[in-house]
Amino acid sequence: MPDVVIDYATVFRLLPGMVALLTPDLVYLDANEEFLHSSGRTREQLIGRYLFDVFPDNPNDPGANGIRNLAASLRRVVESGERDAMALQRYDVESAERPGEWEERYWSPVNAPVFDSEGRVVLLVHRVEEVTELIRARSRRTGGRAQVLEAELYTRARELQELNERLREAHAREREVALALQNAMLPVTRPTGDTRIAVRYRPAAGSLNVCGDWYDLVDLSGDRIAVAVGDVVGHGLAAAGVMGQLRSALSATSRVAEGPAEALEVLGLYARSVEGAENTTVVETCIDWDSRTITYSSAGHLPPALVRRDGTVDFLDQATDPPLGARPEHLPRPQATTGFVQGDTLVLYTDGLVERRREDIDASLQRLAAALVRHRGADPERIADALLVDLLPVGGATDDTALIVVRL
């Protein structure tokens, strides 16, 4: 089959059905011919203009809620990065030929995100199917019966939308409770000795995405400290509850274990008795200032980054094992040790900071390394803030992010 060069602009223009492209700020970037024809607007009346300036609510209808419903759907797409199909909407449109005269119209909209290479929502695809003519045709054929069916259909659609809104409110309340639970269970950090430590926790954007990320800092005997981050599979209150159990268990185990490998070994055995703890990832490091060494072990987690004073970045990936509960047999976990000099920086993080849709993890880690090199001269607090700005999507990440920066 010969290579075919596809003119996507022409394809978009000729798409069947009404399709428009919006910015996340709800400004029209483009619209196909069917959208222009069915909406009764020219390109000049659409492109570059705010959606609800072009299509406001009918001022003569005190019950009009088209703007509220459509704005809520589009906002959900921007915040969650997920497609949103709306219930049937009555959304009157002002006549282009007769200003001040409003036409009763019925629509079935679907809104979908378009992502850039870093997983940020940069465009909204606004597809609309109009059913006004179908309802009118049925009314002409069968008179009053069709009007009853129309009213019934519209009423059921409104009820469905109201039910969806109540469900979203319930999920939002669950998210608030889960966040409060997470914050209550995460440790209050403080400098240990003369170290400088910065921690950050950022919940996922969107009401349904509270996850089980955690961090922990534990003072050990001598001039040592254990630093760990972990990530529980799942979302919501259940994940937050599992996170609390595992964090507390690791914190206690780290105080008596011989090193990170033994601490994770014991944690893995404990995780088998905790429902929902399977496949949790966690990495723990033990920083010893007397010997100037970092000993570490990882249970399927992303490798900590050690930023040298000379600008090189080493990912601590020489002691990686499967996540907790990922294999039936019990085996000792690996452990590795590396040295550091004063002024180096250790960074532990969860996947929300770096992973992006359709991107290879090596590219994600290289982006992290580049950001760390750019900001290596700053203090830990500024490095932590800079990493969140540089690496998290503008609209907010779809996964939680835990981050610890330690100046060695």
N, C-alpha and C positions, 0 to 999 in steps of 0.2 A: 504494500500500500504506500503510495507516494506521500511525502511529508505535506501536511496541510497547514498553512498559516492562518490562524483564526483571528479575525478582527473582532475582539471582544467588545469594543465600543458599539459596533453595529449589532452584535448579538444582543447586548443590553437594550439598545434602542428598540429592537423588534421583538423583545420578549412578549409572549402572550400574558395578559394580566397586568395589573397595575403594580409597578415597582419603582421605588424612589430610594436614593441614597442620602443619608443624613449624617452630619457630624455628631459627636457625642453631646454637643451643645444644641442639637436639634435644629440645625441650619441645613437647608436643602443644598446638596452638592450636584445632584443629577436626578433626572426622572425620565422614564421611557415614554414612548409615544402614547401607549395606552393610558398611562397615568395622567398625562396632560389632557388627553381627549376626555376621559371619564370625569376628571375633576373640573373640567371647564376652565383650565388655566393655561397660560402660555409659559414658555420657559423663562421669559423675562419676569413674569409674576411670581415665579418660584425660586429660581436659582439664587443662592446667596441670602435668602430671606429666612427668618425664624418661622418654624412650622406653624405656630399658633397665631402669628400675625397674618399668615395667609388663610388659615382656617380657624377662626375663633368660634366660640360657642354662639349659638343662636340667642341674641339678647332678649328675644320675645318669648323664650321658653325658660321659665324659672327653674325647671327641673333638668336642664341640660347639663350633662356631666361628661361629654365627649373629651374635653381637654384633660380633665382629671384622670379619666381612665387610661387614655392614650399616653399621657405624660408618665403615669405610674408604670406602665408596661415598658416604655423606652428606658426609663431610669433603672428598672430591674435588669434589663439587658446590659446596660453600661456597667452596673455594679457587679453583677454575677457572671457576665460573660456567657450567658446561656440564652438560648432561643425562647421566646415567649409568644404563645398563641393566645389571642384574646377571644372572649365570648362575643357573640353578635352585638354590634353597637349601633344605636341610632345616633347619627352625627349629621345634623343639618348643615347644608352648604349654601352660602350666599350666591345668588345667581350672578354670573359675570356680566350678563347682558342687562340685568335689571337690579342694580345695587339697591340694597334695602329689602329685597324680596328673598326669602329663604325657602329652600327646597328640602322636604323631608327625605332623608337618605338613610340606607341601612348598609353596614359594612362588616366584613369579617377580616380583621387585620392579623398579620403575623410579623413579628419583629425579630431580627437575628443579628448577631455581632459579626464584625470582620476584624481580625486581629493583625497586628504587625508582627515582626519577627521576634519581638520580646514578649508576646502574649498580651499586649495592651489592646483594648478595644478602641479602634481608630475610626470605624465606620459603622453605621447601622443600616441594614437592609430592611426597608419598610414595604412589605408586600400587602396589598389590599384586594380583597374580592368584594365587589359590590353586588348586593342581592336585591336592591330596590326594585328593579324592573321585574324580577321574578314575583315578588310580592304583589306588585301592581297588576301583573298579568293574571295571577290567580284571583285577585279581587274582581277584575273585569269579567272573568269567566263564571265565577260562582257567587258573586255578590257578598252578602253578609257572612256566609260561612267562611270565606277566605279571610275576611276581616277578623273573625274570631280566631282562626288559625294563626294569623299574623300576630295578634295580641298575645296568644298563648306562647308562641315561639319566642317573642321578645321578652315576655315575662320570665320564661324559663331561663333564657340567656342571662337576664339580669340577676336572677337568683343564683345561677352558677357563678357569676362574677363576684357576687357578694360573699358566697361561700369561700371562693378562692382568697378573697381579701381577709376573711376571718382566719383561714389557715395560715396565711402569711403573717398575720399579727401574732398568732400562737407560736409560730416558728421564731419570730423576732423576740418574743418573751423568753422562749427557751434559750435563745442565744445570749440574752442578757444574764440569765441565771448561770449558764455555762461559763461565761466570761468572769462573773463574780466568783464562781467556784475555782476557776483556774487561778485568778489573781490571789485568792485566799491561800491556795496550796503552793504557789511559787514562793521561793525563799526571799527574805529581805536581805539584800546584798550589802556588803561592807568591805572596805579595803582590808587586806590581810598583810600585816607587816608593812613593808614599804612599797607594795605592789599597787598598781593602778588598774582597776577593773571597771568595765562598763558593760551593762546588760540591757537588752531590749527585748520586748515581746510585742508583736503586732498581730492582732487577730485578722483572720481572712475577711476580705470585703464580701458583703452579701449576708443575708440573714440565715442561711442554711449551712454555713461553712465553718462553724467553730470546731476546732480540731483538738488534738491531744498533745501538742508540743509542750516541752518543758525544758528548764535548765536547772542546774544545781551547783552550788559552791560549798565545799566541806573543808573545814580546817582539820589537818592531820597532825600527827606528832612531828616534832622537829619543825624545821622551816619548810613545810610542805603544804600543798593545797590540792584537793581533787576538784576538777572542773568537768561537768558533763552536760550534754544535751540529749534529748530523746524525742521520739515522735511515735505516738500511738496511732494505729490504723483506725479510721472511722471519724465520725463527726458528732457534735452535740454533747448532751449531758453524759451519755455513756462513755464517750472517749475521754471527757474531762475527768470522770470518776476513776477510770483505769489509770489515767496519767497520774493522779494523786497517789494511788496505791504504789505504782512502780517508782515514782520519784522518792517517796518516803522510804521504800525498801532499799533502793540504791544508796540513799543518803546514810542509812544505818549500816548497811553492809560495807560501804567504803571506809568506815571508821575502824573496822576490825580486819578487813581483807589484807592480804600480802601485797596486792597491787590491783590495777584496773582489770586484768584478765580474771582474777579470782572473784572480784566484785561482780562482774558481768556473768560469770559462771553461776554464782549463787542467785543472781537476779533472774537468770533464765530458768532455773529450777522453780523459783517462786512464781514466775509468770505462767507456768503450766497450770497453776491452781486458780488463776484469775481469768474469768471469762472476758474475752475481748482483748486480751493482752498478746495474742498470737501475732507474730510478724512485726512486733514493735521494734524499731531501730533505735540504737543508743550508742554513743561513743563517750568514753571517759578518759581523761588525761590526769596524770599525777605530776604536778610541777614541784621539783625539788631545787630550792635555791642554793642549798649547800653544795650539791654536786653539779648544779647547772644542767640538769637533765629533765626531759619530759618523757615519761613512760605512758604508753597509751594502748588501748584495745577498743575495737569497734565491733558491734553486733549489727552489721549490715547498714551502718550509717555513712553519710558523706564524710570524707576525710577532713579533719581539722587542717587549717592553713597556718604555717609558721612563716612569718614575714621577717626575713633577715634584714639587718641594718643596711646591707649593700643593695637591697632592692630585689633580691631573689626570693621566690616563694616556693616553699616545700610543702607538698600535701602529705600528711602523715597517713599513708595507706599501706604500711607494711605489716599490719596486724588486724586484718579484716576477716570477719567470720559471718555466717548467716544471722538474720534477725532472731530475736527471742522466740523460742518455740517453733522454729522453722524446720527442725529435724527431730525425728523421734528418739534417737540415741543420744546419750550424754557424752560429750567429749570436752576435754580442756580447751579453753579459748586461747588464742595466740596473744602475745604481748610484744611490744617493741619499744626501744628507747632511742632518743636522739638528743643531742646536746644543743645548748643555746648560749648566747652571750647577752650581756646586759644591753637593753635597747631593742632586742627582738620583740616581736608581737605575735601572740597566739590568738587565733580566731576560731571559735566553734559556732556552728550555725545549723539550722534545719533547712529542709529542701525548699520551703516557701521563699527563701531569700534568692535562690539561684535557678531552680528548675523552671523551664518554660515549655509550653506546648510545642510539639514538633521540633524540639531542639535537642541535639545530642548533648549528653551530660558533660562531655569534655569541653564543648564550647561554653557551657554554663560556668564551669570551673575556671576556664581561661578569662571569662569576663570578671569573675570575682577576683582573680589574681591581679588583673590589670587595675581594678579599683583599689585594691590594697596597696599596690605599688604607688599609685597616685597620691594616696593619703597617708603613707607610712610615717611621715614626719609629724603628723598631728597627734594629740593626746587621745587616749582610748574613747572618751566621750564623743569627741569630734569624728573619730573614725567610724564609730557605730552609727552616728547620725548620717554621715556621708554615704555609708554602704546602703542604708535604707533608701536614701534619695536616689542613688545611682542605679540600684539593682531592682527595687520593687516597681511593678507597673504603675503608671500614673493613676489609673483608676482603682488601685488597690489589688493586692494579690488574692488569688483564689485559694490559697492555703496559708495556714498560720506561719509565722516566722519567729523563731527564738534565736538570739544572737548574744554571744559573749566575746568581748575583746579584752585581752590581758596583756599589759605591758610588762615584759620580763626584765 
